[in-house]
């Protein structure tokens, strides 16, 4: 948009005013190098050559009608062929003006109006590809007057430039939409490994904001054991290769996000300028794979249990009988016999755990009060707790709802958890048991002990068969516990700190 310096009266020394070119509707020549500039509501004086004005205003849509009249064809709202008059009014103005078109061929005005009409439609369109250039080619091919051909060529040049700008804008918008709305995390890095752009998905997955990530290294996002892998893949991509690999990011809250990454080189003018990193969150897939592996392990253990448990129990019964008989007949070896009986009982316990896994249990789901089940469980394990100098403290909400469950199985869960807590507290202490209502009709049962704790890296494997943190454990009890809670539609989560204790949190659906 051009700025035109004008005066009110055309006299030397008058105050200079500025008129915006898109406000001008026509130009009238008074004498050589003196003109009146018209807006829809006013008029001003301007001194310069017509060629200078035409050159300056050409791209604004001014077109020559005759040597005495130059009008802004963008503001022509009507053309009266009989009167040879054009009516001029900008879109947002109430008033209009007229200009004579008596000395120009009517086809020229019609052609310019048609071409500028296509230009206006292109300006308002969101899809420049739907426009064809036929009208311009047809008019240019038919025109023999060089003055008009120059005008048409200029309009076509403006049209083609605007169309190219629109197409570029559309392309950029499509790219931006793909980048911004992509559910997978995408970010770009410069050659130094600093993040130069990132889409909202990366902020959602990592928990960090745009300010915290942009123009910085992302080393703090990558778990330490994967940093070397990141550097190796980044270096390979900067050499022009495409790399696909898996890496673990650290969420801002401390959680781990598993990502499948595709590194693509960014090439500008034939030079490597950076790397695009396109990720996909595979955390759920990883968890599903772990669940599948655990399920396969359970299946194998079940098959093993079904084939072995029965065969072990028969000779075990005989051994127990003979040990009791020998104990009554032979003196002096009582301590050995007691050890043998303890170990036989231990074998029997393991076999019993096997049978729980291998044999489908008869389950009866009924509405039950967790407080009652817990109190009955405490009665059973109370003596063992007293022997280990452990005090059991219960805190239960008054508005606790019932749950639909198999009472014996839930009692088995409580016994397994409490036994583990008691055995971890060599020097005694407190076990706090909390029962609370949570949102969305959920009941939380939390066991917090003051035991020796469990190393953080071992917690994810708890519940696997034969994986245990106890010296004489089998891992089967906790595996059964996980299975029971899962079958009841609940979740079990274990957190622990070495030397401080362990917390087992069970969440189960409440009855409405």
Secondary structure, 3 states (H helix, E strand, C coil): CCEEEEECCCCCCCCCEEEEHHHEEEEEEEECCEEEEEECCCEEEECCCHHHHHHHHHHHCEEEEECCEEEEHHHEEEEECCCCEEEECCCCCCCCEEEECCCCCHHHHHHHHHHHHHHHHHHHCCCHHHCCCHHHHHHHHHCCCHHHHHHHHHHHHHHHHHHHHHHHHHHHHHHHHHHHHCCCCEEEEECCCEEEEECHHHHHHHCCCHHHHCCCECHHHECHHHHHHHHHHHHHHHCCCCEEEEEEEECCCCCEEEEEEEEEEEEECCEEEEEEEEEEECHHHHHHHHHHHHHHHHHHHHHHHHHHHHHHHHHHHHHHHHHHHHHHHCCCCHHHHHHHHHHHHHHHHHHHHHHHHHCCCCCCCEEECHHHHHHHHHHHHHHHHHHCCEEEEEEECCCCCCEEECHHHHHHHHHHHHHHHHHHCCCCEEEEEEEEEECCCEEEEEEECCCCCCCHHHHCCCCCCCCCCCCCCCCHHHHHHHHHHHHCCCEEEEEEECCCEEEEEEEEECCC
